Amino acid sequence: MLGFTVLTAKDGLEAVEVFRQHQAEIRCVLTDLAMPRLDGWGLLSALHQIAPNLPVILASGYDKAQVLAGNDF
């Protein structure tokens, strides 16, 4: 409705690959913290190595204390 195209990935490693393939088209990333193979923190780090100014939103169903403590999900 707003003219955005949504690209999806089944896990963090696939998300990095999708980003590499579509980097010129991607304006921001919305991701969960709890993902297989590469979690949200790892994805954030990988994406910022490729595109340091890319806005990334990390979402979680866990409470703030768990998220900031870096607990395994």
C-alpha positions in Angstrom: 0.0 0.0 0.0 2.9 2.4 0.7 5.0 1.2 -2.2 7.5 -0.9 -0.2 8.6 -4.3 -1.3 9.2 -6.9 1.5 12.0 -9.3 1.2 12.1 -12.3 3.5 14.7 -14.7 4.8 14.3 -17.9 6.9 17.3 -17.2 9.2 20.1 -14.7 9.8 22.5 -16.2 7.3 20.0 -16.1 4.5 19.2 -12.5 5.5 22.8 -11.5 4.9 22.7 -13.1 1.5 19.4 -11.5 0.6 20.9 -8.1 1.6 24.0 -8.7 -0.5 21.8 -9.5 -3.5 19.5 -6.5 -3.1 21.6 -4.0 -1.3 20.8 -1.2 -3.7 17.1 -1.6 -3.1 17.0 -2.0 0.7 16.4 1.1 2.8 16.0 -0.6 6.2 15.9 -4.0 7.9 13.3 -5.3 10.4 14.4 -8.5 12.1 13.7 -10.7 15.1 16.5 -11.3 17.7 15.7 -15.0 18.0 16.6 -16.7 14.7 18.4 -19.9 13.8 22.0 -20.0 12.5 22.6 -16.3 13.1 20.6 -14.3 15.6 19.6 -10.7 15.4 22.7 -9.4 17.1 24.9 -11.3 14.7 22.8 -10.1 11.7 23.1 -6.5 12.9 26.9 -6.9 13.1 27.2 -8.5 9.7 24.9 -5.9 8.0 26.8 -3.0 9.6 30.1 -4.4 8.2 28.6 -4.2 4.8 26.5 -1.0 5.1 27.4 0.9 8.3 24.6 3.5 7.9 21.8 1.0 7.3 18.9 1.4 9.7 18.1 -1.9 11.5 15.2 -2.5 13.8 15.6 -5.5 16.2 12.4 -6.9 17.6 11.8 -9.4 20.3 9.0 -11.0 22.3 11.4 -11.3 25.3 11.6 -8.7 28.0 14.2 -5.9 28.0 16.4 -7.5 30.7 16.7 -10.8 28.7 17.4 -8.9 25.5 20.1 -6.6 27.0 21.7 -9.5 28.9 22.2 -11.3 25.5 20.6 -14.5 26.8 20.3 -17.3 24.2 16.8 -17.4 22.9 
